Amino acid sequence: MTDDAVVKVVTLSCPDCGAALDGLGTDVLFGCSTCGRALDPLRPDQPATPIVYARAQEPVPRLPIVRLPFWVIDVEARAVDSNGNPVVLDGWLEQIWVSAFWTRATMRYGDPAQLLTQRQAFLEPGGERGRLAGIARRPEHASAIARYFQLAQLDKHQDLGENVVDPLLSAAQLVAVPFALEGGSMTDLLLGNTVSTRIVQDLSQLQSPVDSPA
């Protein structure tokens, strides 16, 4: 009995600038902090994904900083009543954040993507570039998760009645969010939410891309 498995070896370096790419062997996209984009070495024919480096809205502490990747999907909901007149939906979430890194036990230790979604984090580009933790979830997977979240949001709305809602999802954009590490906790620098580092499935995602305090 022969083993027909094929092992493909790829070089984890940026084809444009030659810099080493950030990430782990379990990731699907690898970031280049020099060019500010993420690439899929196994799909060289696919266009690179731009990385939006979020600008910190909270004071940056003198602590190690790690940049965690999230997919952000803009949501537009168009609602009309039975007569075709526009209807305003109160409390509609206009952005959905989905972790691009693998998480675990978020019900127990906290879910940063859910917190960023619930509080509708202000996303201002132009943040400092740096090494990015592993991207283990593709944008199409994030869009599927956002769709389920959107359906749940529709179910909870009490003001729909007989209104017809046509929710539209934008293409997912890849956002690098800075987190400050302290002990077993990490705090995002957009809203100041703190969660346990235990939610990260592979802690080496936090160890490798950490920037030391100045």
C-alpha positions as CSV (number, residue, x, y, z in Angstrom):
1,M,0.0,0.0,0.0
2,T,1.5,3.3,-1.1
3,D,1.1,6.7,0.5
4,D,0.1,9.2,-2.2
5,A,0.1,12.2,0.1
6,V,1.9,15.2,-1.3
7,V,3.6,17.6,0.9
8,K,3.9,21.1,-0.5
9,V,6.6,23.4,0.9
10,V,6.1,27.1,0.5
11,T,8.3,30.1,1.4
12,L,6.8,32.3,4.0
13,S,8.2,35.6,2.7
14,C,6.5,38.5,0.9
15,P,6.9,38.2,-2.8
16,D,7.1,42.0,-3.1
17,C,9.4,43.2,-0.4
18,G,11.0,39.8,0.7
19,A,10.1,40.3,4.4
20,A,9.2,37.3,6.5
21,L,5.5,36.8,6.9
22,D,3.8,36.7,10.3
23,G,1.9,33.6,11.4
24,L,1.8,30.0,12.4
25,G,1.7,26.7,10.5
26,T,-2.0,26.4,11.2
27,D,-2.9,29.8,9.7
28,V,-4.5,30.4,6.3
29,L,-3.3,34.0,5.7
30,F,0.0,35.5,6.7
31,G,0.6,39.2,7.3
32,C,3.4,41.4,5.9
33,S,3.7,44.4,8.2
34,T,6.0,46.1,5.8
35,C,3.5,46.1,2.9
36,G,0.5,46.1,5.2
37,R,-1.3,43.2,3.6
38,A,-2.0,39.5,4.1
39,L,-1.2,36.8,1.7
40,D,-2.2,33.1,1.1
41,P,1.0,31.3,0.1
42,L,-1.1,28.3,-1.1
43,R,-3.2,30.5,-3.4
44,P,-0.6,32.8,-5.1
45,D,-3.1,33.7,-7.8
46,Q,-5.4,35.3,-5.2
47,P,-5.0,39.0,-4.6
48,A,-3.5,40.1,-1.3
49,T,-5.8,41.3,1.5
50,P,-5.1,44.9,2.8
51,I,-4.6,45.1,6.5
52,V,-6.3,48.1,8.3
53,Y,-4.2,48.9,11.3
54,A,-6.6,50.4,13.8
55,R,-5.4,53.5,15.6
56,A,-5.5,53.1,19.4
57,Q,-8.3,55.2,21.1
58,E,-7.2,54.3,24.6
59,P,-3.9,55.5,26.1
60,V,-1.1,53.1,25.1
61,P,0.4,51.7,28.3
62,R,4.0,50.7,28.9
63,L,3.1,47.1,28.4
64,P,3.8,44.5,25.7
65,I,1.4,45.1,22.7
66,V,0.0,42.4,20.4
67,R,-2.0,43.0,17.3
68,L,-4.9,40.6,16.9
69,P,-6.7,40.2,13.5
70,F,-10.4,40.6,13.1
71,W,-12.8,40.6,10.1
72,V,-15.1,43.6,10.2
73,I,-18.3,43.5,8.1
74,D,-20.4,46.6,7.6
75,V,-24.2,46.0,7.8
76,E,-26.9,48.1,6.1
77,A,-30.5,47.3,6.8
78,R,-33.2,48.6,4.5
79,A,-36.7,48.2,6.0
80,V,-40.0,49.1,4.4
81,D,-43.6,48.6,5.6
82,S,-46.4,47.0,3.8
83,N,-47.0,50.2,1.8
84,G,-43.4,50.4,0.7
85,N,-42.5,53.3,3.0
86,P,-39.0,53.3,4.6
87,V,-38.9,52.3,8.3
88,V,-36.1,53.3,10.8
89,L,-34.8,50.4,12.8
90,D,-33.7,51.4,16.3
91,G,-30.6,49.9,17.9
92,W,-29.5,48.2,14.7
93,L,-25.8,47.2,14.8
94,E,-24.0,48.6,11.8
95,Q,-20.7,46.6,12.1
96,I,-20.1,43.0,13.0
97,W,-16.6,42.0,14.3
98,V,-15.5,38.4,13.9
99,S,-12.2,37.0,15.3
100,A,-9.8,36.0,12.5
101,F,-7.7,34.0,15.0
102,W,-8.9,30.8,16.6
103,T,-10.6,31.3,20.0
104,R,-11.8,29.0,22.7
105,A,-14.0,29.1,25.8
106,T,-15.2,32.6,25.0
107,M,-18.4,32.1,27.0
108,R,-16.3,31.7,30.1
109,Y,-13.3,34.1,29.5
110,G,-14.9,36.7,27.2
111,D,-15.2,37.3,23.5
112,P,-13.4,40.4,22.2
113,A,-15.2,40.3,18.9
114,Q,-18.6,40.3,20.6
115,L,-17.6,43.1,22.8
116,L,-16.3,45.2,19.9
117,T,-19.6,44.5,18.1
118,Q,-21.9,45.2,21.0
119,R,-20.2,48.5,21.8
120,Q,-19.7,49.4,18.1
121,A,-16.0,50.2,18.3
122,F,-14.9,53.3,16.4
123,L,-12.5,52.1,13.7
124,E,-9.9,54.7,12.8
125,P,-7.2,53.6,10.3
126,G,-3.6,54.8,10.4
127,G,-2.5,52.8,13.5
128,E,1.1,51.8,14.0
129,R,2.1,48.8,11.9
130,G,3.7,45.8,13.5
131,R,3.7,42.0,13.6
132,L,0.2,40.5,13.4
133,A,-1.0,37.4,15.2
134,G,-2.1,34.4,13.1
135,I,-5.1,34.7,10.7
136,A,-6.7,31.3,10.9
137,R,-10.2,32.2,9.5
138,R,-10.9,33.2,5.9
139,P,-13.2,36.1,5.0
140,E,-15.9,33.8,3.7
141,H,-16.1,32.0,7.0
142,A,-16.3,35.4,8.8
143,S,-19.1,36.5,6.4
144,A,-21.1,33.3,7.2
145,I,-20.7,33.9,11.0
146,A,-21.9,37.5,10.4
147,R,-24.9,36.3,8.5
148,Y,-26.0,34.1,11.5
149,F,-25.4,37.0,13.8
150,Q,-27.5,39.2,11.6
151,L,-30.4,36.7,11.6
152,A,-30.3,36.6,15.4
153,Q,-30.4,40.4,15.4
154,L,-33.5,40.3,13.2
155,D,-35.2,37.8,15.6
156,K,-34.6,40.0,18.6
157,H,-36.0,43.1,17.0
158,Q,-39.5,44.0,18.3
159,D,-40.2,46.8,15.9
160,L,-40.3,44.8,12.7
161,G,-43.9,43.7,12.7
162,E,-45.0,43.2,9.1
163,N,-42.1,45.2,7.8
164,V,-39.8,43.8,5.2
165,V,-36.1,44.0,6.0
166,D,-33.3,43.7,3.3
167,P,-30.0,43.5,5.2
168,L,-26.9,43.9,3.2
169,L,-23.4,42.7,4.2
170,S,-20.3,44.4,2.9
171,A,-17.1,42.5,2.0
172,A,-15.1,41.7,5.1
173,Q,-12.1,43.9,5.8
174,L,-9.1,42.7,7.8
175,V,-8.4,44.8,10.8
176,A,-5.4,44.6,13.2
177,V,-6.4,45.7,16.7
178,P,-3.7,46.5,19.3
179,F,-4.1,44.7,22.7
180,A,-2.0,45.4,25.8
181,L,-0.8,42.2,27.6
182,E,-0.6,42.1,31.4
183,G,-0.4,38.8,33.2
184,G,-3.1,36.5,32.0
185,S,-5.2,39.3,30.5
186,M,-5.3,41.4,27.4
187,T,-7.0,44.7,26.9
188,D,-8.0,46.1,23.5
189,L,-6.9,49.7,22.9
190,L,-10.1,50.7,21.0
191,L,-12.6,50.4,23.9
192,G,-10.6,49.2,26.8
193,N,-12.3,45.8,27.0
194,T,-10.3,43.2,29.0
195,V,-10.5,39.4,28.4
196,S,-8.4,36.5,29.4
197,T,-5.5,35.3,27.2
198,R,-7.0,31.8,27.6
199,I,-9.4,32.5,24.8
200,V,-6.5,32.3,22.4
201,Q,-6.4,28.7,21.2
202,D,-2.6,28.7,20.6
203,L,-0.8,31.1,23.0
204,S,2.2,31.2,20.7
205,Q,0.0,33.6,18.6
206,L,0.6,36.0,21.5
207,Q,4.2,35.2,22.1
208,S,5.6,35.6,18.6
209,P,4.1,38.9,17.5
210,V,4.5,40.9,20.7
211,D,6.1,44.3,20.6
212,S,8.0,45.3,23.8
213,P,7.2,48.6,25.5
214,A,9.4,51.5,24.5
